[in-house]
Amino acid sequence: MDVPELLEAASLLVPEETATANDITVRDVWDYLVHDEWEVALGLLEELGGAPPCPLAFWEKLAEAADQLQLERSAAWCHWRCSELRNGVIRAELTLRPAAETRRTTPISAAGVLRPMWNIGLRSPTGGHAVSIAGLWVENMPVLEPGGRATVRLVPLTPSHWTHVQPGQEITMHEDRDAAGTAVVLEVHGPRT
């Protein structure tokens, strides 16, 4: 499929009554598609896809369109949303330790490239702490500096490890043996396809 076909197909998966905070609707998307303004249509569909959550096929079509348009950030976001639907997502408020207290001295990229280990309360067979891996996307910022704080989205590598995680729970991020930061869980959503 080419870009317009992908965007048209994705727009058909958005409930007609859905509107963004700025009152953008699917009808507005179609106006941009008619005028071959595909980047704008893609951006509006990304906004419309958040609430209520659209199905996996919607995000797959948007990811393919963004890839074809060579829009790296949009493609990364759409692929990320596909991962959230397949593996679940945990939203949390993360506070990184300052650079002087940890090995990390550079900012974390917001675009889901870091996959740190998390102490989420699991135990190893010998009784020690066990960690589980989850990808990390920082919301509404390009990077998260050491010592900084932000709302993050976590996509578990092994969703079954995370079924006990609940809102209000504190979890610890590790990039090595030392804690790199702590997060308080805000929301937990299991896999959906």
Steps between C-alpha positions, in 0.01 A plus 500: 500500500615853438486782757154638415347150503662422835376825654150452358489143636622618841243781512222245450608331827438816707148526643323787323403671827865518616642851531825641639523769768506750210181351351685337209299210352539238228317737266790746540747223416311427179521869402880482525511170309297651214763777473794252515620640834604159626733612779226712656248216463746258662556737794126543553443125487774451763306740725166332429646155572551571869149513640325269477796278412490383140571139399840360405416515127456880529850548645654252254360699206620829648846352564526382140388840369750682725776263383415573135496875570835463682363673811729337757338634817145418382609155384667433835187612688265288288722191533516570876119510521489162319734363769275642773201317357691172464683507837306741720612836634579642842494878542711627788659813645877439475767690691857436388785520748737797448811439285726525806319204663482259208692377199270682254633844412312552173129558435266215412347524153125531528424296190490149645856386428600425861401161644607509863455236768234555766468368853124444516500279808584168338730249674762273345501125575767567766283765670684810378351781294422419139462765231281519193567701185267763356544755226468863609331790316512844663177694447502859373877559502785422259738377775506440875807639675670328796323623814191583290141390543238410240201285423615190312342209318646153557447207264594170670720260306332213688146614583433208737765637739301821542149368577533579874605866446235744629446879499675660796775236508861625501737325260873550452683550170845346451755534223757311707506370860425844643159666485479755219161636606168429664152513356152506646250308286207712379312259269525138390347369177542138392555382144220563247493391140 
